Amino acid sequence: MANGALGRLKGLSEADRQQIEATQAMLGPEPERMGFVKNLFWGNFREELIFPFPEVNPEETARCEQLLSELEEYLQNEHPAIAIDQEQKIPEWVIKRLFSMGIMGMIVPKEYGGGGFGITSYNRVLSRIGRHCGSTAVVVSAHQSIGCGAIILFGTETQKKRFLPPMAQDYLSAFCLSEPNVGSDAGGQETRCELSEDGQFYILNGEKKWASSAALSGLFTVLAKQKIQHPQTGKEKEQITALICTPDMEGIDIYSRNRSKCGIRGSWQARIRFHNVRVPKENLLHQEGKGLKVALTCLDYGRCTLSAGMVGAAAMAYEQAVKWAQYRYQFGRPLAEFEQIQAKIAAMAAYCYAMEAMLYMTTGMLDRHDEDIMLETGICKVFCSEMGYRVIDEALQVMGGESYMTENEIERLWRDSRINLIVEGANEVMLSFIFGYGSKQLGDSLLKIAENPIKHLGQALQLSVELFLRIKKQRPRITCVHPSLAPLKEKLENYTQQLSHQTKRMFHKHREKLITRQLLQARLSWIAIWLYAMSCSLSYLDRNFRLGTKSEHIGPQRAMVEHFFDLASRAIEQNFQTLEKNPDGTLHAAAQAALRQVDQLPNADYVLPEKTPVKEAQGTGRQPDQSPIQQFGSGRFTP
């Protein structure tokens, strides 16, 4: 929503207004052309962005296949996945082996010592690692997607020549964004930097949390707030700046290398204090005050690699569950013959297909350098984390008690996958982001019409016809799909038309209140998510038709896609229905009652956030006993 539109909103609380302003500043200006998902909110289907399915050039595909073959042999025969989980660390020899194979420098350009692979090839490798070891997938992803990636995308030529060769061949890197009071709110940094009096250094102070592999790394990208003076007005404003730090800089204190976790136990997340750290000015990454662009762009890549790990883990769980169902007998029959188990198998297969299609559609957009892909990468993260966890959870159910045993990888996949619904933007935050970013241009347009219908008479009349006479805007037409898939593409056309219509209805009905109605936003966001998943799946299947895939292979794929369309359609219909008929009217009273009830309980019995801004609660919570839990020490780890 544009700043002018924000000014026209009435009845907003100051907290809501500040949140919207911070979000707008974080997202930055709109791209000139709206991407695929934004167009769905307008009732448009930009089929040229979806069809044909993105392809990688044959030379790179061949190189990737060779690398995957070597990687798979290593993962099957040497990789200590169980030991990594049990001992809560990845051995140094494993990291060195990944470097020697070229895995850790895949996306680094060849001229800086890397593999020069594109994003799709890189995610194929992450998916393969995800089948075997979630901890290793996290370390590889954190190093490249948000470590190396920041230098590749925003570094100067001097910075690239200095930092990328060792990052491709020798040492890990870390991205320092989260803080004790900063999770999904990337713009809320409390770490700060300022130029030294001589203008040669940035003086950095603050604290970072959850910095993956930082205790093992030779380079940190650190986000900090800096006071920036406006060139015209002279006014100062705090903005985010990205700085490149190395662990040998005086004043850097890695005071916690890692904490014991439920899953991804072999990956390490450090806590770091920065006390008057003098960062040379040449270590500025991108531009002063433009650090959020660095962070958000890197997160676009990181959300895909997170998804890739989930695609691999879910595929492994699905295959294991099906094998088990075929050979585990109960009541004289294999589990696979029971209809309830068949429902689980069919859904797992459909979700795995859709996740893979969405992942490689989205990485294809990144490889194409599409301008407006922030929604697509966010949706990829939400869908793959939600559906991936759902698949693994169902696999656990199919295998029964045996899946709960440590020697079977399903329980580890289950533990490792749960974190993905939280990191890289908690899914609840992402749902509001998808709606807000996806519909803000449409919402701004509707507000302008409502404010001055005479000035926008043609649009006002068209909108009135749609809202009051319920004559919807003509549905979009998809022309690029294989003729035999017409019934599926017609569903997409109809639901795209309905999404736009219902979004307009919600803006008209709730007006400014829609800004705070997160459950309504989430329902509309989920409709957009399902539509993107259906579009990717249809394009993936269409690709196989175009390639002339043999019927014995394309038949099962078609069955999975048709079932996925059925599952998605039911989810979409349910979300449309709950826009009007829902339990929202009673939930607020119930939530307030629960809050009052629990507020009466003593804080001393419960764990509280370590740095809550509620002053009277600070220091009143229970301190968990960590004495029986493995500790990891402080300082940079050297084997």
Residue pairs with C-beta under 8 A, 6 or more apart in sequence:
1 20
1 24
1 436
1 440
1 443
1 444
1 447
2 440
2 444
3 24
4 444
5 443
5 444
5 447
5 448
6 17
6 20
6 21
6 24
8 447
8 451
9 17
9 447
9 512
9 515
10 512
11 512
11 513
12 20
12 512
12 515
12 516
13 516
16 515
16 516
20 515
22 185
22 187
22 188
23 187
23 433
23 436
25 187
25 292
26 186
26 187
26 292
26 296
27 296
27 374
27 437
28 292
28 293
30 441
31 371
31 372
32 371
33 371
33 372
34 42
34 372
34 441
35 46
35 49
35 365
35 370
35 371
35 372
35 373
35 374
35 375
35 376
36 46
36 49
36 50
36 376
36 532
36 535
37 375
37 376
37 379
37 434
37 438
37 528
37 531
37 532
38 372
38 375
38 437
38 438
38 441
39 45
39 46
40 438
40 496
40 499
40 500
40 528
40 531
40 532
41 438
41 439
41 442
41 499
41 500
41 503
41 528
42 441
42 442
42 500
43 473
43 475
43 476
43 496
43 497
43 499
43 500
43 501
44 476
44 496
45 476
45 477
45 478
45 492
45 493
45 496
45 535
47 478
47 479
47 480
48 480
49 365
49 370
50 361
50 535
50 536
50 539
51 478
51 480
51 481
51 539
51 542
52 480
52 539
52 542
52 543
52 546
53 360
53 361
53 364
53 539
53 540
53 542
53 543
54 120
54 360
54 361
54 363
54 364
54 365
54 367
54 368
55 364
56 64
56 118
56 120
56 121
56 367
60 117
60 118
60 121
61 121
63 115
63 117
63 121
64 117
64 121
64 124
64 125
67 101
67 102
67 103
67 106
67 115
67 125
68 124
68 125
68 128
70 101
71 101
71 103
71 125
71 128
71 129
72 128
74 97
74 101
75 128
75 129
75 131
75 132
75 133
76 132
78 97
79 94
79 132
79 133
79 136
80 91
80 94
81 132
81 133
81 136
81 409
81 412
82 406
82 407
82 412
83 91
84 90
84 91
84 94
84 133
84 135
84 136
84 265
84 266
85 133
85 135
85 265
85 266
85 412
86 265
86 406
87 266
88 258
88 260
88 261
88 265
88 266
88 630
88 632
89 266
89 268
90 135
90 136
90 139
90 266
90 267
92 639
94 136
95 104
95 139
95 172
95 216
98 104
98 136
98 140
99 105
99 169
99 170
102 114
102 115
103 125
103 140
104 140
104 143
104 144
104 167
104 168
104 169
104 172
105 113
105 114
105 115
105 144
105 148
105 167
105 168
105 169
106 114
106 115
106 117
106 121
106 122
106 125
106 144
107 114
107 115
107 117
107 118
107 119
107 122
107 144
107 145
107 148
107 149
107 152
108 114
108 115
108 116
108 144
108 148
108 152
108 164
108 167
108 168
109 116
109 152
109 164
110 116
112 160
112 161
112 164
112 165
112 168
113 164
113 165
113 168
113 169
114 148
114 164
114 168
115 168
118 363
118 367
119 301
119 304
119 363
119 366
119 367
120 360
120 363
120 364
120 366
120 367
122 144
122 305
122 363
123 304
123 305
123 307
123 308
123 359
123 360
123 363
124 308
125 140
126 137
126 140
126 141
126 305
126 308
126 309
126 312
127 308
127 309
127 311
127 312
127 315
127 356
127 359
128 312
129 136
129 137
129 140
129 309
129 312
130 137
130 308
130 309
130 310
130 311
130 312
130 313
130 316
131 312
131 313
131 315
131 316
132 312
132 316
132 409
133 266
134 263
134 264
134 309
134 313
134 412
134 413
134 416
134 417
135 264
135 265
135 266
135 267
135 416
136 266
137 305
137 308
137 309
137 312
138 212
138 264
138 267
138 309
139 172
139 212
139 213
139 266
139 267
140 305
141 302
141 305
141 306
141 308
141 309
142 174
142 175
142 212
142 213
142 267
142 302
143 167
143 172
143 173
143 174
143 213
143 217
144 305
145 298
145 301
145 302
145 304
145 305
146 175
146 221
146 298
146 299
146 301
146 302
147 167
147 172
147 173
147 174
147 175
147 213
147 217
147 219
147 221
148 164
148 167
148 168
148 173
149 298
149 301
149 302
150 175
150 221
150 242
150 285
150 294
150 298
151 159
151 160
151 163
151 164
151 167
151 173
151 221
151 244
151 285
152 160
152 164
153 294
153 297
153 298
154 242
154 285
154 286
154 293
154 294
154 297
155 163
155 164
155 285
158 282
159 244
159 282
159 283
159 285
163 219
163 244
166 218
167 173
167 218
167 219
170 218
171 217
171 218
171 219
172 213
172 216
172 217
172 218
173 213
173 217
173 218
173 219
173 220
173 221
174 211
174 212
174 213
174 214
174 217
174 219
174 220
174 221
174 270
175 211
175 212
175 220
175 221
175 298
176 208
176 211
176 214
176 220
176 221
176 222
176 223
176 245
176 272
177 186
177 208
177 223
177 295
178 208
178 209
178 210
178 211
179 188
179 189
179 190
179 191
179 206
179 207
179 208
179 209
180 207
180 209
180 609
180 610
180 611
181 188
181 190
181 611
181 613
182 188
182 189
182 190
183 426
184 425
184 426
184 429
186 223
186 240
186 292
186 295
186 296
186 299
187 240
187 292
189 206
189 223
189 224
189 225
189 240
190 206
190 207
190 225
191 204
191 205
191 206
191 207
191 208
191 222
191 223
191 224
191 225
191 274
192 204
192 205
192 206
192 224
192 225
192 226
193 202
193 203
193 204
193 205
193 224
193 225
193 226
193 241
193 243
193 279
194 202
194 203
194 226
194 227
195 201
195 202
195 203
195 281
196 202
196 203
196 278
199 281
200 280
200 281
201 278
201 279
201 280
201 281
202 224
202 226
202 241
202 243
202 278
202 279
202 281
202 283
202 284
203 276
203 277
203 278
203 279
204 222
204 224
204 243
204 245
204 251
204 274
204 276
204 277
204 278
204 279
205 274
205 275
205 276
205 277
206 224
206 273
206 274
207 271
207 272
207 273
207 274
208 214
208 222
208 270
208 271
208 272
208 274
209 269
209 271
210 269
211 220
211 269
211 270
211 271
211 272
212 267
212 268
212 269
212 270
213 267
213 268
213 270
214 220
214 254
214 268
214 269
214 270
214 272
215 254
215 257
215 258
215 268
215 270
215 632
215 635
215 636
215 637
216 268
216 636
216 637
217 247
218 246
218 247
219 244
219 245
219 246
220 244
220 245
220 246
220 247
220 272
221 242
221 243
221 244
221 245
221 285
221 294
222 242
222 243
222 244
222 245
222 274
223 240
223 241
223 242
223 291
223 292
223 294
223 295
224 240
224 241
224 243
224 291
225 238
225 239
225 240
225 241
226 238
226 239
226 240
226 241
226 288
226 289
227 236
227 237
227 238
228 236
228 237
228 238
228 239
228 288
228 289
229 235
229 236
230 236
230 237
239 288
239 289
239 290
239 291
239 292
240 289
240 290
240 291
240 292
240 295
241 284
241 288
241 289
241 290
241 291
242 284
242 285
242 286
242 290
242 291
242 294
242 295
243 279
243 283
243 284
243 285
244 279
244 283
244 284
244 285
245 252
245 274
245 277
245 279
245 283
247 254
247 636
249 277
249 278
249 279
250 277
250 278
251 274
251 275
251 276
251 277
251 278
252 272
252 273
252 274
252 277
253 272
253 273
253 274
253 275
253 634
254 270
254 271
254 272
254 634
254 635
254 636
255 271
255 272
255 273
255 634
256 270
256 271
256 632
256 634
257 268
257 270
257 632
257 633
257 634
257 635
257 637
258 268
258 269
258 270
258 632
259 269
259 632
260 629
260 630
260 632
261 269
261 419
262 415
262 418
262 419
263 412
263 414
263 415
263 416
263 417
263 418
263 419
264 416
264 419
265 415
268 632
268 637
285 291
285 294
286 293
286 294
296 374
299 377
299 424
299 425
300 366
300 373
300 374
300 377
301 366
301 377
302 424
303 377
303 378
303 380
303 381
303 424
303 425
304 359
304 362
304 363
304 366
304 377
304 380
304 381
306 381
306 384
306 385
306 420
306 423
306 424
307 355
307 358
307 359
307 362
307 380
307 381
307 383
307 384
307 385
307 388
308 359
309 420
310 355
310 384
310 385
310 388
310 389
310 417
310 420
311 352
311 355
311 356
311 359
311 384
311 388
313 388
313 392
313 413
313 416
313 417
314 348
314 351
314 352
314 355
314 387
314 388
314 391
314 392
314 417
315 352
315 356
316 409
316 413
317 348
317 391
317 392
317 395
317 396
317 410
317 413
317 414
318 345
318 348
318 349
318 352
318 391
318 395
320 395
320 399
320 408
320 409
320 410
321 344
321 345
321 348
321 394
321 395
321 398
321 399
321 410
322 336
322 345
322 348
324 335
324 398
324 399
324 402
325 334
325 335
325 336
325 341
325 345
325 398
326 334
326 335
326 336
327 334
328 334
328 335
328 399
328 400
329 335
330 338
335 341
335 398
336 342
336 345
341 398
344 394
344 397
344 398
345 398
346 560
346 563
347 390
347 391
347 394
347 563
347 567
348 391
348 394
348 395
349 560
349 563
350 560
350 561
350 563
350 564
350 567
351 387
351 388
351 390
351 391
351 564
351 567
352 391
353 537
353 540
353 557
353 560
353 561
353 564
354 383
354 387
354 533
354 534
354 536
354 537
354 561
354 564
354 568
355 383
355 384
355 387
355 388
356 540
357 533
357 536
357 537
357 539
357 540
358 379
358 380
358 383
358 384
358 532
358 533
358 536
358 537
359 380
359 384
360 540
361 376
361 535
361 536
361 539
361 540
362 373
362 376
362 377
362 380
362 536
365 373
365 376
366 373
366 377
374 437
375 434
375 437
375 438
375 528
376 532
378 425
378 430
378 433
378 434
378 437
379 434
379 528
379 529
379 532
381 420
381 424
381 425
381 427
381 430
382 427
382 430
382 431
382 434
382 529
383 529
383 532
383 533
384 420
385 417
385 420
385 421
385 427
386 421
386 427
388 417
388 420
389 417
389 418
389 420
389 421
392 410
392 413
392 414
392 417
393 414
395 403
395 410
395 413
396 403
396 404
396 410
396 411
396 414
397 403
399 408
399 410
402 408
403 410
403 411
403 414
404 411
405 411
406 412
421 427
425 433
428 518
428 522
431 518
431 521
431 522
431 525
431 526
432 518
432 521
432 522
432 525
434 525
434 528
434 529
435 521
435 522
435 524
435 525
435 528
436 521
438 525
438 528
439 503
439 507
439 524
442 500
442 503
442 504
442 507
443 507
443 514
445 459
446 463
446 504
446 507
446 508
447 507
448 456
449 456
449 459
449 460
449 463
450 508
450 511
453 460
454 460
462 473
463 504
465 471
466 472
466 473
466 501
466 504
467 504
467 505
467 508
472 497
472 498
472 501
473 497
473 500
473 501
474 497
475 493
475 494
475 496
475 497
476 493
476 496
476 497
477 493
478 489
478 492
478 493
480 542
481 488
481 489
481 538
481 539
481 542
482 542
482 545
482 546
484 545
485 538
485 541
485 542
485 545
488 534
488 538
488 561
488 562
488 565
489 538
491 534
491 565
491 569
492 531
492 534
492 535
492 538
495 527
495 530
495 531
495 534
495 569
495 572
496 531
498 576
499 524
499 527
499 528
499 531
502 524
502 527
502 576
502 579
503 524
505 579
506 514
506 520
506 524
506 579
507 514
510 517
510 520
514 520
514 521
519 582
519 584
520 579
520 584
523 575
523 576
523 578
523 579
524 575
524 579
526 571
526 572
526 575
527 572
527 575
527 576
530 568
530 571
530 572
531 572
533 564
533 568
534 564
534 565
534 568
537 561
537 564
537 565
538 561
540 561
541 554
541 557
541 558
541 561
544 553
544 554
544 557
545 554
549 557
603 617
603 620
603 621
603 622
604 620
604 621
604 622
605 622
606 621
606 622
607 621
607 622
607 623
607 624
608 617
608 620
608 621
608 622
611 618
612 618
